[in-house]
Amino acid sequence: MRGVKLALLAGLALLGVALLLTLLASPMTVAATNKVPGSEAPIGATTTGATYCQSHEALPRGTSAIRIWLDASAGPRVSAIVYSRGRVVASGTRGSVWIGGSFTVPVKPLARTISGTTVCASFRLHDETIVIQGMPSSRATAAHDGRHALAGRMGVEYLRPGTRSWLSLGSEVARRMGLGRTPGGTWIALVALALFASAVALTSRLLLRDLA
């Protein structure tokens, strides 16, 4: 029984450390984007493997992830590469089975901003359709697949860690959790935390009782 208690305490301690580290981390923020709010629209689609590139981009300093706006119900493995004057300056890969209107690829942060870059997304398809999301534009600035220009610019967002931690954003997160609900209020977040703590305590008590 003593061993069970020690294991349970160790597990709860690890859970607490993981929670604390998460709260001290900073959420990702958008450092830059080529998207224009309200102008998003499908600019192309494909059912075969392809490489789509968007030129006239800028890779901000400290970018640790790139979000590219491709829409799929069960997306394939995707590789993203950023070129500057024909040289690879950033790259990353996202595994398969992503869903929704975009995917995010982690990249190694750079110490300076690089202008005049080209962002490319490459993938292979099997019984799937991918829709490229972006903003209508002229052919001169539109995305392309190496042979043909699409109907506009492919949507790209550059992400990097914010300057505030989740812990410092706690009151704002709690306020937003209470929006759009009846009744609403920041107390909803406190109730959620209380329920989580109660569930952990009850589970621990039942475990100790059953093993006694």
N, C-alpha and C positions, 0 to 999 in steps of 0.2 A: 504493500500500500504506500509505503514511503516513497518508493521509486516512481509510482504513478503520480503522486503529488509533485515530486520534483520535475517530472516530465511535463506535467500540466503547467506548472509555474514557468518552466523554461519556454514552453510554447506561447504562453501569454506574454512573457517578456519580449520574445521575438516579434510577436504581433504588435506590441506597443512600440518597439524600435522601428519597425517597418512603417507604422502609421506616422511616427514623428518625422522620419526621414522624408516621407511623402509630403507632409505639411510644410517642411522647411524648403522643399524644392520649389522652383519657379515654373509656372505654366508657360507653354509656348505662346508667343505673340507673333503677329504678322509684321515683319520688318519692312516689307515692300510687296507690292502686287501690281500686275498689269491689268487687273480687272476693274471695270467701271460699273459700280452698283446700278442695277436696273437695266443693264444692256446685255446681260448674259443670254446666250442662245446657242443651240446646236450649230456647229460650223462644219460638221462632217461626220461620217460613220464608216465603219469597216467590219467585215466578217472574216478577214484574213490577217495574218501577221503583218506588222508595219512598223515604221519608224517615223514619228512626227517630230518636226523641229520648229522651234520658235526663235527667231533671231531678234536683234535689237532689244536685248534684255540687259539687266544689270544685277550682278550677284552681290547683295549687301554683305558687309563685314559681319562676321560672327554667325552667318546663316548655318544652322545645324540640321535643317530639314527643308525639303522642297515639296510643295503640294501642287500636283498637276490635275487639271480638271478634265478627267476622262470618266465617262459614265458606263457602268457595267453592273449586271445583276450578280455575276460571280467572276470577278476580274482575274486575268491570268498573271503570271509572274512578269514584272515590269522592271526594266533597267532605265535609269535616268542618268544622263551625262550632260555636263555643262562644258562647252567649249569656249575658248578665248583665243582668237587668231590661230585656229587649228589645233590648239593644245588643250588637253583635258585638264580642267581646274577643279572639278568636283564630280563625284559620281556616287551612285548608290543603287540598291536593288530592293524592291518590295515583293514579298512572296505572293502567291496566288490566293484566290478566294477572298479578295477584298470586294466590298459592295458599295453602292452609292455613286455619287457624282464626282468623286475625286479620290486620289490615293496620295499618301505621303511617304517620301523616301528620305531616310536619314543620310546626311552627308557630313564630311569633315569640315568644321568651321575654318574660315580663312581670316587672316589678320587684317585684311584690307578689302575695300569694295572694288570689284572689277566690272567695268562698263563694257558695252559692246559684246556681250556674250550670246551664245546660242544654246538653248535648252532643248534636249532631245529625249523622247520617251520611246523605247523599243519593246515590243512584245510579240508573242505568237498566240494565235487563237485556235481553239478547237470547239466548234459548235457554239460559238458565242458571238455577240455583237457588241462593239464598243462605239459609243457616241462621243465625239470630241466636243467639249464645251468651251465657249469663248465669246469673243465680241466681234461683230462684223467689222471688216476693215478693207482697205485697198489691197490688191494683190501684192504690192510692193512690201507691205509689212505683215502679210498674213502668214500663218503657219504653212508648212509644206511637208510632203512625204518623200522629197528628193526628186520627184518628177512633176507633181501637180500642186498648185497652191490651193489651200482650203478657202472657205468663205470668210475667214477672219482670223484673229489672233487667238492662239490657244491660251486658255486661262492658266496662269502660274502665280503661286504665292510663295514667298520666302519667309521661313519661320526661324525664330531664335528664342532662347529663354528670356522671359521678362525680367524686370528689375525688382519685382515684388514676389514674395513667397505665397503659397496657398494659405499659410497661417495668417499673414497680414491681410489677405483678401477674404478672411472668414466672414466678416460682417456683410460684405457685398454679396458673397455667395449665398448667405442665409437670406438676404433680402430678395434675391432673384428666385430662390427656391419658393418663396411665398407668393410670387406674382402669378396671376392667372388662375388662382384657386379660390374656392369659396368654402369656408372662410380662408382668408389669406393672412400672411404676416410672417415675420422672421421666426416666430415660435415654431413653425413647421420644422425648421432645421434642428431646433433643440429637441423636438419630439423624436425625430429620426435618430439623433445621437443617443437619446435615452433608450429607444427601442433596441438599438444595436448593442449598447452596453448591457441591457437586460438579457438579450439573447445569449451573449457571451457568458454572463454570470449563471444563467439557468442551465446552459449546456454543460458548463464546468461542474455545477452542483450535481446534475443528473449523472454525469460520468463518474464522479467520485462515489456517489451513492450506489451505482450499479456494480462498481468494482470493489466495494467494501466487503 
